[in-house]
């Protein structure tokens, strides 16, 4: 069974969770996966597979444990935060300079400690995902409970309300923090005029000759180039606020191999120029966000009273909502950790005279053997950059290249044609949308996204949130109710259907579709 397809990811990061799933995941969840297969094509494109029955068994075990032990669900959320903080704290202390002065043993010690902390983090962090993402094990139990309270036609709507988080995610907090800076600019008439004038003149002069849309990469690059001279016109106190925001969130779009880099100071300055230039009132926008958040909490409180929901289900619904918050919390920590490990990886590549891609495709024990024992297989590493299969079971990892890897791929991959006009998934956020399909996998795909289009993806991540904001509806192949797409769609109040399994295989750019995110149905119109 194909568990996930992830573009732009390496083995340095992937082996942490993949080896954890067959070894360390038995604690604290109580059940580990028996086997796992990972295919890496062209170095950085990953497909990983579980046995279907194995994945189902793990999901059932964890879902039952959560339902029978609500305190365990509460503990999972606390431990996710604790280990996320530990991972971030370790990463913040990693050296970025003077790595030449460190011994091979010291470099290895940083590498090893990162792997150990990140593994412990995954022992807790994957529990909500394993319990629901692949077979809806947890969702089905909550749905069955709600069936005792309401009719079938109301279950999805009520499930969304009842699993509403009690706190805002870091995505929402980051957005609000930038809006607060926008409020200070908006209230200062001189500064507001400066920001608006730049936006107006840029659109009329630099951008107009190219007919560029505001979300196209060329437009964004041109606008960012204008920021250098523009900074001199901004009040020092505002520049300091923007600097603090930049230092807090610059790494968020780095993701796993840093293909799209990190956000620059000028990126945030540019976002504020667009915000003020378009005539948005940041104060009104903040009030709207907070009103919607409070309205959702009030709606949940009323529904609890209406349905007469008691313990242990009160704790269970609250914990599930918190799974969404801690999912983003842990994601920010691990992106930061992977970003901070890049100088270490580059130094390993320099010392061993390997390419960075080759180092990124090495297992932990291979890094140790190369750094400490000066043993490696350069020919095998080079072959991995084209195609490699990594097989995991308890206490064992095997890597295949060449013909053996090709044979494994043939066995694992199923190329099917899906001639369907309607398919189903879980409801991430209730609502309905109709529009033109845009397949958005990577940030570079966002250039084709227009306001009111239907965003279709394998799975969403923080680096494509700008495109998600434009969507009339969102459809993903992967993800459960605690997925990134479900969380962001709720915060943006955009209809969303997740976990369809086949969305990018059935749909293509330009298709006209209807998304019924009340029943979880996607229909092709033409």
JOCOR-V852161 format. One record per backbone hydrogen bond with DSSP energy under -1.0 kcal/mol. CO is the residue of the C=O (numbers start at 1). NH is the residue of the N-H. If there is no record, write none. Layout:
BEGIN
[[CO,NH] [CO,NH]]
END
This chain:
BEGIN
[[1,50] [4,48] [6,46] [10,14] [11,15] [13,16] [14,18] [15,19] [16,20] [17,21] [19,23] [20,25] [21,33] [24,27] [26,30] [36,392] [37,49] [38,390] [39,47] [40,388] [41,45] [42,44] [44,9] [45,41] [46,6] [47,39] [48,3] [48,4] [49,37] [51,55] [52,56] [53,57] [54,58] [55,59] [56,60] [57,61] [58,62] [59,63] [60,64] [61,65] [62,66] [63,67] [64,68] [65,69] [69,72] [69,73] [70,74] [71,75] [72,76] [73,77] [74,78] [75,79] [76,80] [77,81] [78,82] [79,83] [80,84] [81,85] [82,86] [83,87] [84,88] [85,89] [86,90] [87,91] [88,92] [90,93] [91,94] [98,101] [99,102] [103,107] [104,108] [105,109] [106,110] [107,111] [108,112] [109,113] [110,114] [111,115] [112,116] [113,117] [114,118] [115,119] [116,120] [117,121] [118,122] [119,123] [121,125] [122,126] [124,127] [126,130] [127,131] [129,132] [129,133] [131,138] [132,136] [136,140] [138,142] [139,143] [140,144] [141,145] [142,146] [143,147] [145,148] [146,149] [146,150] [151,154] [154,158] [155,159] [156,160] [157,161] [158,162] [159,163] [161,164] [169,173] [170,174] [171,175] [172,176] [173,177] [174,178] [175,179] [176,180] [177,181] [178,182] [179,183] [180,184] [181,185] [182,186] [183,187] [188,192] [189,193] [190,194] [191,195] [192,196] [193,197] [194,198] [195,199] [196,200] [197,201] [198,202] [199,203] [200,204] [201,205] [202,207] [207,210] [207,212] [208,211] [213,216] [216,220] [217,221] [218,222] [219,223] [220,224] [221,225] [224,227] [226,230] [227,231] [230,233] [231,234] [235,239] [236,240] [237,241] [238,242] [239,243] [240,244] [241,245] [242,246] [243,247] [244,248] [245,249] [246,250] [249,252] [250,263] [251,254] [254,258] [258,261] [264,268] [265,269] [266,270] [267,271] [268,272] [269,273] [270,274] [271,275] [272,276] [273,277] [274,278] [275,280] [276,279] [281,285] [282,286] [283,287] [284,288] [285,289] [286,290] [287,291] [288,292] [289,293] [290,294] [291,295] [292,296] [293,297] [294,298] [295,299] [296,300] [297,301] [298,302] [299,303] [300,304] [301,305] [302,306] [303,307] [304,309] [312,316] [313,317] [314,318] [315,319] [316,320] [317,321] [318,322] [319,323] [322,326] [323,327] [324,328] [325,329] [326,330] [327,331] [328,332] [329,333] [330,334] [331,335] [332,336] [333,337] [334,338] [335,339] [336,340] [337,341] [339,342] [341,345] [342,346] [343,347] [344,348] [345,349] [346,350] [347,351] [348,352] [349,353] [349,354] [355,359] [356,360] [359,362] [360,12] [363,367] [364,368] [365,369] [366,370] [367,371] [368,372] [369,375] [377,381] [378,382] [379,383] [380,384] [383,386] [383,387] [386,42] [388,40] [389,400] [390,38] [391,398] [392,36] [393,396] [396,393] [398,391] [400,389] [402,406] [403,407] [404,408] [405,409] [406,410] [407,411] [408,412] [409,413] [421,524] [423,522] [426,498] [429,496] [431,517] [433,515] [435,513] [436,454] [437,510] [438,456] [442,445] [443,446] [445,448] [446,449] [450,453] [453,472] [454,438] [455,475] [456,440] [457,477] [458,478] [461,464] [462,465] [464,468] [465,469] [468,471] [470,452] [473,455] [474,497] [475,457] [476,500] [477,501] [478,499] [480,483] [483,487] [484,488] [485,489] [486,490] [487,491] [488,492] [489,494] [495,474] [496,428] [496,429] [497,476] [498,426] [502,505] [502,506] [503,507] [508,511] [511,437] [512,525] [512,526] [513,435] [514,523] [515,433] [516,520] [516,521] [520,425] [521,516] [522,423] [523,514]]
END
